[in-house]
Amino acid sequence: MTMTHSWALVIVALFVAVLVTPTPSSATAPPNPARSAPLTPVKKRPGYVVGRCVTEANKPLAGVRISVSGVSDAGQKVSFSTKTDAAGVYAVKVPSGNYLVGLALWDTTAGGINYNLPLHPTDGDKDTVPSRPGIVENFVLKLTGKIHPNRNASHFLDFYGGSFTVGGGRLENGTLSTGYDYRFPEGASLEMVLVPQGLLLDGSTGRTLTLTQTVRDREFFDVPPGRYTAKATLIEAGGVRKPLRVAAAPFTQNSQGGFFQPPKPTDYGLQAILIFPSRGDGTPVLTTGALDEAQLYVQP
């Protein structure tokens, strides 16, 4: 083989490698935290429901609230509660019967908001199984992704991540003839750039997201929950980009969840703080998300 031929093969190989190297699929891809070392698997114990709760980086979650319910062989409906230890492990002794883990909630506070985040079963199912040989049900705290992988997700409660809408804000110079709220031009798109401020809710490091939707939709799903600064740009049908001023609708949390208030014209600026509200406590396994939908408004 000649030297020239060898160099040609190297160049071809490098070209093929570039073609097949994967790239991030979208800006909404989940964070990629550095994974911890593998943990010792929790072993099945006859007469017990056991398991471990971890983050997506495989770090143990202490204090996860676990609720086990079922029917004993005697026909009695029973339920038991416990919490995970420092290693993320829980164990509940149950009478002989059939049981499931219906609740796995991790409590945390960020920005003065109390969050009660549901965990996802690692096998993807919520099973009722006999306790006599022992039951193992492990969970992971997911920051993004569909709650039901095999179902169509079209609502913000179908995701573990946070969601937000963008509306036309109240104009300072609005009139009866022009309208008091900003109107989006037909055929345009809305680009939102989110920059994380601090860590995400699970303690991992977030990354800057660039999200785009048509002005007809203006709803953005499944953002890793945390605190962000948000900037908005209008992309007209011809490709012209125009920065927009943005404001967040203030959210007041109460015992029923909370409520939004429309921003005032003086609230708008080049960026706004985006925070995902909590929906409150008690979200069962594999039902809905625990985050309410945030609201942003824009104007020229």
N, C-alpha and C positions, 0 to 999 in steps of 0.2 A: 504494500500500500504506500503510495507516495505521500510526502508531507502536505501537499496541496489538498489531496483527497481527505486526509485526516482532519485538517482545519475545516473543510466543508461539512464533514459529519458533525463536528462540535457546534458549528453555527446552526445547523438544522436542529440539533438536539435542544439548543438554547431557545430557538424560536418556538418549538413545540411546547417546551416547558412553560413559556410565557403564556401561550394560548390556553393551556389547561389549568394554570394556577387560579384558584377560586378567588373572587372578589366579594366584598360585602354586598348582599342582595339589595338592601335598601337602608335608608336612614333610620327606619323603625326597627331594625334588628335588635334583639335583646343585648344587654351588656354582657361582656365576656370576662367575668371576674377570675382572678387567679385561683385555681382550685387548691384546696388543702389536701394533705396526705389522706389516703384511703382510711376509713374508720373500720373498726372491727364490727362485722355484721352482728346484729342482735339475733340471738338464737331463740327458736320456738320453745315455749315452756308449756307443758300440759296444764290446762285449767287457767291459763293466763292470756290476756291480750297485751302484746308488747310491741315496741317499735322505736324508731328513732326519727327525730325531726331535725332537718339541716337546711342551710341556705343553698342557693344554686352553686356556691363555691365550696360546698361540702363542709361548711363549718357548723358545729352543733348549735342548736337553738335551745336555750334554757327557758323555762317558764311558759312553754306552750301549753295552753289549756286543752285537755283531751276529755272528750265525753264518749263513753261506751254505753250502748243500749242494746236490748234484745229481749228474748223470751227464754226462760229456763225450761228444762225438760219437764218441770212440774206445771208449766203453763203460766208462770208468773212473769209479768212484764217488769223488768228491772233496768236500772241505769246506774252508772258509776262515773265519777269524775276524778281527774288527777292532773298533775303537771309534769313536764319533762324536767330532768335534773340537769346539772352542769354539762353533762355529756350529750344532752339532747334525747335521752332515753326515758321512756315511761314503761310502767308495768302495772296492770290491773288484774287482780284475781277475781274470777267470775265463777258462779255455779255452772254446772253442766247445762249447755243449751246452745243457742245460736245468736251471734252478736255481730255488730258492726261498730266502727268508729264514725260517729256522725258529726263530730265537731273537733276541729284542730285549729285553734286560733292563737296567733302570736300578737301580744299587745306591745305597742311602742308609741312614743310621743315625739313629734317633730313640729317645730314652729308653733307650739302651743296647741296643736291638734292631737287628739287621742285617736290612734288607729288600732283596729282589731282585724288583723289580716288573716284570711283563711289559707291554710296550706293545701297543697295538692298531693293526693296519694301517688307514690312513685310508680305503682302499677297501673294508674289511670282509672281505677275502678273503686266503687264503694260497695264492698261485698258483705253479705250476711253469711257467716260460716260457723261450723260447729267449734265449740271451745275445747272439747275434750282433748284433741291432739295438740291444742295451742294455736293461737292466732298471731301472726306477725303483720303489722300494717305500718309501713314507713311513709314519711311525708317530707315534702320539700317546699320551701317558701319561694314561689315563683313571682317575679316582678313583672313579667309580660307573658303573653300567650293566651290562647283561648282556654276557657275553663272546661269546655266540652270539645275536645279535638275533633270529634266526628260530626259535630253539628255546625250548621251555618251560623256565623257570628255577625250580627247586624246591629247590635245594641251595645252601648257602653258597659252594661252589666255582664256582657258575655266574655269580658277580658279581665285578667288579673292586673293589667296596667291601668294607668290613669287615662282619662279622655277629656277633651275640651271642645267647646264650640266657639266660633268667631262670628259676631254679629256686627251690623252697622251701628256705629255709635251716634249719640246725640250731638248735633252740630251747634256750635256757638252762633253761627249766622243763618241757621235754618229759618225758612219761612213757610207759610201755608202753600205757596205755589211751588217751591222747590222741594218741600219736605223737610222735616225736622231731624231725620236720621239719615246717615250716609247710605247711599244706594250703590251697590256694586255694579260695574258695567258688565253687560252681557259678554259671554265668551272669555272672560278673564279667569285667572287662577290666583290663588292666595298662597304665598310661601311664608312659612313660620320657621324661624330659627330659635331653637331652645338651647340655652347654655346652662348647665347645672351649676347651682350654687351650694357647695357643700356636698356631703355624701347622700346617696340614695337611702330609702327607708331601711334597707337591710344592712347598711353600713358599707356597701360597696361604692366604687367610684363610677360616676356616670360619664357620659360623653355628649358632645354637642350634636344635636339632631336638626336636620333640615327636612321639613315636612311640607308637602304640597297637595292642595285640593282645589277643585274647581269652586268658583264662587257660588255655585248652586248647592254644593254639599256643605263645605265649611265646618265639618265635624272630623276631629282627629282622634283616632282610637289607639289604645294600648301603648302609652308612654311609660317607661320605667318610673315609678312614683318617687318624687323628691321635690325639691324646690328649684325653679328655673327662672332665668330672665328670658322674656319672649320678645322678639322683634318681628314685625310684619312687613311684607312687600307685596304690592299688587303687580301681577304680571298680565299686562293687557293682551288681547288676542293677537296683536301684531308683534308681541315680544318685548314691548317697552316696559321697563321696570320702574315702579314708583313706590318709594318708601311710604309707609303709613304710620300714623301715630296710633298707639295702642294703650288700652287700660284694662285692668282686671276688675270684674264685678266683685265688690267686697262680699265676703261670706261670713255669716254669723252662725256659730255652732251652738246648738241647744240639745236638750234631751231627746228630741224627735229627729235629730240629724242636723238641721240648720236651714238657712235661707240666704239667697243672693239679693243684693241691692244694685240697681243700675249705676254705673259710674257717671259722675258729673262731667260736664265739658272741660272743666279745669283739671280733671284727673289724668288726661292723656299726655303721653310723652313718647320719646323714641323707643322706649322699652317698658315692659311691665313685669311684675313678679307673678309667676304662675305657680299656684299651690293647689293640689288636689284635695278636696274636702273628704271627710270620712262619712260613711253612711250609718255609722253606729255599730253596735255590738251584735254578735250572735249569728253570723253568716255560716250556715252549715256547709259541710264538705260537698264540693261539686254542684253548687247551686248558682250563686251569683257572685260578682265582685264586691269588694268592700269599700270602693271609692265612688264618691259622687262625681258628677261631671262638672268640671270647672267652666267658667264663662269668661271669654275675652271679647272686647269690642274694639273696633278700629275706625279711623276717620283720616282724611287727607291731612 
